[in-house]
Amino acid sequence: MAGIVNFRRTIFHPEKFKGRLRSVERKVHPYKETNAFISEPKPTPPKDSETDSPSPKPVSELKLLPHTSRVVAVKDNIATVSDPTTCASRILEQYTSPFDASVVEHVKSRLGRVTGKTNMDEFGMGSHSLNSHFGAVHHHKPFQLRSVGGSSGGSAMAVVTSTVPIALGTDTGGSVRLPAAYTGTAGFKPSYGIVSRFGVVPYANSLDTVGLIARSSIRIRDFFPSISSYDDRDPTSLKSSSRARIKEKRMEFINKTKLSAPHESFYLRELKIGVPIEYNISELDLEVSWVWQRMLKLLQRQGCTIVPVSLPNTKHALSAYYVLAAAEASSNLSKYDGVRYGTREKSSDGAGDVLYSETRGAGFGDEVKRRILLGSYSLSSEAFDNYFIKAQKIRRLVQRDFDRVFSMPNYLRPEEQFDLSDMEEGIPLEDKLGPAEVDIILCPTAPTLSPDVEEITEHQTPVDTYMNDVFTVPASLAGIPSMSIPCQLPFKFSKKNIPSTVGIQIMGQHSDDGRILQIASMIEMIWASNMCNGWNPDLHKWQEKSLEASSAEISNLLAEISEAEAEKAKLVESKARETSIPEPVEPVATQQVGIESESGSLKADAASEKVFALRGKLIAKKRQRISTERKYQKQDIPQNLWLEIDISTID
């Protein structure tokens, strides 16, 4: 009755009713609490006939999307006919594309469906999904105060809240991998030119790539072949002839080096993993450093070879990236003036320069304006040589750093002799000559855990926020594939309002996307299985106590067995005297020779049963102790991992 009265009171108080309704909606639609979508997800039916497919091939000839990944969320800078494409900007608030992007066509032609457009940083310019005209993207409970990363934060949260199994994003300098690291999902940036950019609103043409975010790298591995094909509408798409030539050379290299082909059985013991010493910076969070070191140790136990490598131009990569990306952005965004594209400001009187300035001033956010100004200056005649040209040279040096350390050649560039004079002085000569030839590079995706939103907005300058991309930018400049996988933290680091995962980044040579996805899925499963099996240094104390307790219990059992055997011997001896029968080895049934004789026989039998039960307990306890000791030995991990893998140059 009280419940009915409270319900009636709620109905007659509109504000209370709206609040109750909002709380119910959050439970039914968790994405609403996170502001992950700009256009609401809607249940549109999938394409199920040949005539509905926008692809020139019939559906029967296409490889369909995995059944569990046919509902896809799309970042709001990827064109779709069904929803507006706003890039989270006021200036494109009313724009709807007349065509679908190439990747959206691939999804629809393979019986997939687009369920909504996800929120993002305006035009992809940001690292925390806070620079959106439609409001910031929030973390789910209980981490609302934490950043979700950017600029594809909406795509990541759509996956985290299980609204969709997989989401499309774009990665220019880490916009897919950073949200994946901050939200505990898997994020993949393919090699540049592998996935068509047709229909993607450009930020920086030479850096933009279409990426994927999902709960696990296995789902990305199965989905990726559906969108990676040549598109003649994209001038940067790798041609079919080049893809065939690279595939043939890759297979020759794989067979020559006895490595397995993608999607076949791959033995990690044949893997050579590079650890870049420049990435072990003092700003690394304790949790990030711990996961990185433990991951390397775990892979070393699997039989992988851990090799220190040097990427000396990493320290210049971030500066070069923000010069090049801003320069290209200032050119790409020049068309949004209220005449060719963009929402015209109504207060403008329509006079030339005034129209442009008022429209762009009101339509762009602060971060977009900042990068347009930076890019325009770097392209000016007085700064072109000192900034833009030097940034391009640094980009080439970063590419050569990766080409030098990978065992597989970059088949898009000719082989060359490397100038190693810029290497770290502490690196031995044999490492300068590059004999390591690693298969992959493994490092953290971000130097810190997901930062606090209040700290970002109130205490950090725009330049401070750029530092979040320090580990993701080099792969973007080099155009190589990079995968961020989630690694669960142990109990030791469990804190209130702190995300429980760290992103680990796996990088490979250009066009080696299939093998990177295969390796990433295996490494992710190895980490998860070891964490589930109790691979956790925090359990050492519990195991020590368990071993001590089992030792004490075994000692007590041995003492009880000794007492029981002594008591049994006395009973058997007294029984033998009474019946004048020689003392037997084991108690035997005797005929009744009196009440006292029968009582003595029963006591002897009870003593024998007690000894037998105690011995059974002793055997079980010893087996339990052996199992605990084996677990303890399995988890006995050396503390100084860096010295163990001979990376003595790290501070």
Buried (B, 14 or more C-beta within 10 A) or exposed (E): EEEEEEEEEBEEEEEEBEEBEEEEEBEEBBBBBBBBBBBEBEEEEBBEEEEEBEBEEEBEEBEEBBEEBBBBBBBBBBBBBBBBBBBBBBBBBEBEBEBBBBBBBBBBBBBBBBBBBBBBBBBBBBBBBBBBBBEBBBBBEEBEBBBBBBBBBBBBBBBBBEBBBBBBBBBBBBBBBBBBBBBBBBBBBBBBBBBBBBBBBBBBBBBBBBBBBBBBBBBBBBBBBBBBBBBEEBEBBBEEEBBEEBEEBBEEBBEEEEBBBBEEEBEBEBBBBBBBBBBBBEEBBEBBBBBBBBBBBBBBEBEBBBBBBBBBBBEBBBBBBBBBBBBBBBBBBEEBBBEEEBBBBEEBEEEEEEBBEBBBEBBBBEBBBBBBEBBBBBBEEEBBEEBBEBBBEBBBBBBBBBBBBBBBBBBBEEEEEBEBEEBEEEBEEEBBEBEBBBBBBBBBBBBBBBBBBEEBEEEBEEEEBBBBBBBBBBBBBBBBBBBBBBBEBBEEBEEEEBBBBBBBBBBBBBBBBBBBBBBBBBBBBBBBEBBEEBBBBEBEEEBEEBBEEBEEBBEEBEEBBEEBBEBBEEBBEBBBEBBEEEEEEEBEEBEEBEEEBEEBBEBBBBBBEBBEEBBEBBEEBEEBBEEBBEBBEEBEBEEEBBEBBEBEBBE
